[in-house]
């Protein structure tokens, strides 16, 4: 995991670690070769459109994918990494949000499923490597607090 390196990203994305209580909410991605991380469990989010800030993109993506607006959305860190699906360097802006107050109103609009897992429950899931690294980092940092 590289943090904002010197290589210019070919695409920028925003993804959120959504927390439901102490659990992590993940999306089971559609099983299509046209979709990044097809058939895997991943974080909600997507591409940042031209003219959008990472935070604006994150709010839009959560609403598009789940029809909810979390009360708060906190920027964690940007991470640069090579992603074969994008054929180059990607910069992903990672956010966190508690969704307890809005979760009962969610409606899944993208992907095959949304489910909350304990941190330990993530270990048996097929999760993209970069997302697993970010979740591990996030969890480890929270354990130290």
Backbone torsions as a table, in degrees:
resi	resn	phi	psi	omega
1	UNK	NA	122.9	-178.5
2	UNK	-113.1	139.3	-179.4
3	UNK	-102.7	113.6	175.1
4	UNK	39.9	70.3	-179.8
5	UNK	-79.0	-166.4	-176.2
6	UNK	-85.8	-21.8	-179.9
7	UNK	-73.0	133.3	179.4
8	UNK	-74.8	129.6	-179.6
9	UNK	-70.1	145.7	175.3
10	UNK	-80.9	-20.8	178.8
11	UNK	-152.2	150.1	173.9
12	UNK	-120.2	139.0	179.7
13	UNK	-130.7	166.8	174.7
14	UNK	-131.9	132.5	179.0
15	UNK	-135.5	148.6	-176.1
16	UNK	-119.7	135.6	167.4
17	UNK	-85.8	103.1	179.9
18	UNK	-92.0	126.8	-179.0
19	UNK	-109.6	130.1	173.9
20	UNK	-115.9	98.8	-168.4
21	UNK	65.2	-126.7	176.5
22	UNK	-94.7	1.8	-176.6
23	UNK	-92.3	158.3	-179.5
24	UNK	-103.9	126.0	179.1
25	UNK	-91.3	122.8	179.2
26	UNK	-121.1	160.6	178.2
27	UNK	-111.8	131.5	170.9
28	UNK	-84.6	111.6	-174.4
29	UNK	-68.4	152.1	175.1
30	UNK	-58.3	150.2	-178.4
31	UNK	-95.7	71.4	-177.8
32	UNK	-135.6	138.3	179.0
33	UNK	-66.5	-10.5	179.2
34	UNK	-87.9	-3.7	-176.3
35	UNK	-111.3	134.2	174.9
36	UNK	-62.9	141.9	179.1
37	UNK	56.0	39.2	-177.5
38	UNK	-53.6	130.7	176.3
39	UNK	73.2	7.2	-179.4
40	UNK	-108.9	161.3	173.0
41	UNK	-84.2	131.1	-177.6
42	UNK	-147.9	179.9	176.9
43	UNK	-82.3	156.5	174.4
44	UNK	-75.8	143.7	178.9
45	UNK	151.6	-171.1	-179.5
46	UNK	176.1	-164.7	-174.2
47	UNK	-68.4	141.7	174.2
48	UNK	-84.9	122.5	-179.9
49	UNK	-77.4	155.8	178.3
50	UNK	-55.3	131.0	178.9
51	UNK	88.6	-7.6	179.3
52	UNK	-91.5	147.2	168.1
53	UNK	-83.3	160.5	175.7
54	UNK	-56.5	-40.5	-179.7
55	UNK	-65.5	-43.1	177.8
56	UNK	-60.5	-43.6	179.5
57	UNK	-62.3	-41.5	-178.8
58	UNK	-64.4	-44.9	178.4
59	UNK	-61.3	-43.1	179.1
60	UNK	-62.6	-47.1	-177.8
61	UNK	-61.8	-44.0	179.3
62	UNK	-61.7	-42.1	179.6
63	UNK	-67.5	-43.1	179.1
64	UNK	-62.7	-40.3	-173.8
65	UNK	-86.5	-28.6	-174.5
66	UNK	-129.4	-5.6	-178.8
67	UNK	59.1	33.2	176.8
68	UNK	-131.4	159.3	175.1
69	UNK	-127.7	103.3	178.0
70	UNK	-58.4	149.6	179.4
71	UNK	-61.0	-41.2	179.7
72	UNK	-134.9	152.1	178.4
73	UNK	-138.8	115.0	-174.7
74	UNK	-111.5	128.2	175.9
75	UNK	-69.6	130.7	175.7
76	UNK	-95.7	-68.0	-178.0
77	UNK	-165.2	155.1	167.2
78	UNK	-90.6	147.2	178.3
79	UNK	-134.4	130.1	175.3
80	UNK	-100.9	138.2	178.9
81	UNK	-159.7	155.2	175.9
82	UNK	-83.1	132.7	-179.1
83	UNK	-132.0	115.5	-175.2
84	UNK	-58.9	-37.1	-179.9
85	UNK	-57.7	-38.3	-179.7
86	UNK	-88.4	-6.3	-179.2
87	UNK	57.9	43.1	177.3
88	UNK	164.7	-161.1	-177.6
89	UNK	-79.0	134.4	177.2
90	UNK	-118.4	139.2	170.4
91	UNK	-111.0	119.2	177.2
92	UNK	-112.1	129.4	175.5
93	UNK	-94.4	117.2	-178.0
94	UNK	-98.6	136.1	-179.6
95	UNK	-124.2	166.5	170.8
96	UNK	-130.3	149.7	176.9
97	UNK	-155.5	136.2	170.1
98	UNK	-84.0	133.2	-177.9
99	UNK	-116.4	11.9	-177.4
100	UNK	-53.0	-43.7	-173.6
101	UNK	-75.0	-15.1	-177.4
102	UNK	-120.9	-7.4	-171.4
103	UNK	-60.5	-37.1	-178.1
104	UNK	-63.0	-17.3	179.6
105	UNK	-96.3	-0.9	-175.3
106	UNK	-67.6	150.7	174.9
107	UNK	-139.1	120.2	-178.5
108	UNK	-72.5	117.5	-179.9
109	UNK	-108.1	-17.7	178.8
110	UNK	-137.8	144.7	-178.6
111	UNK	90.1	174.7	-176.9
112	UNK	-94.5	-22.6	-178.3
113	UNK	-164.5	157.9	170.3
114	UNK	-131.0	132.2	-177.0
115	UNK	-150.2	145.6	178.1
116	UNK	-97.1	134.4	-178.7
117	UNK	-126.8	147.0	167.6
118	UNK	-67.2	162.6	177.6
119	UNK	-59.2	-42.1	179.9
120	UNK	-63.5	-33.5	-179.9
121	UNK	-69.1	-15.8	178.9
122	UNK	-71.9	-23.1	-171.8
123	UNK	-61.4	-31.5	-178.3
124	UNK	-90.8	2.2	-176.5
125	UNK	-91.8	150.7	173.5
126	UNK	-83.2	102.3	-175.4
127	UNK	-123.7	136.7	176.6
128	UNK	-54.4	143.5	-175.9
129	UNK	-53.3	-46.5	-176.9
130	UNK	-64.5	-36.7	-180.0
131	UNK	-69.2	-41.3	177.4
132	UNK	-61.7	-42.9	178.4
133	UNK	-61.5	-42.6	179.7
134	UNK	-65.9	-43.4	178.0
135	UNK	-63.3	-41.0	177.1
136	UNK	-62.6	-44.2	178.4
137	UNK	-61.8	-48.7	-179.1
138	UNK	-57.9	-48.7	-177.9
139	UNK	-63.5	-43.9	179.6
140	UNK	-62.0	-41.7	179.1
141	UNK	-65.5	-36.2	179.4
142	UNK	-71.3	-32.2	177.6
143	UNK	-65.5	-30.4	-179.0
144	UNK	-79.1	-16.7	-177.8
145	UNK	-80.2	NA	NA
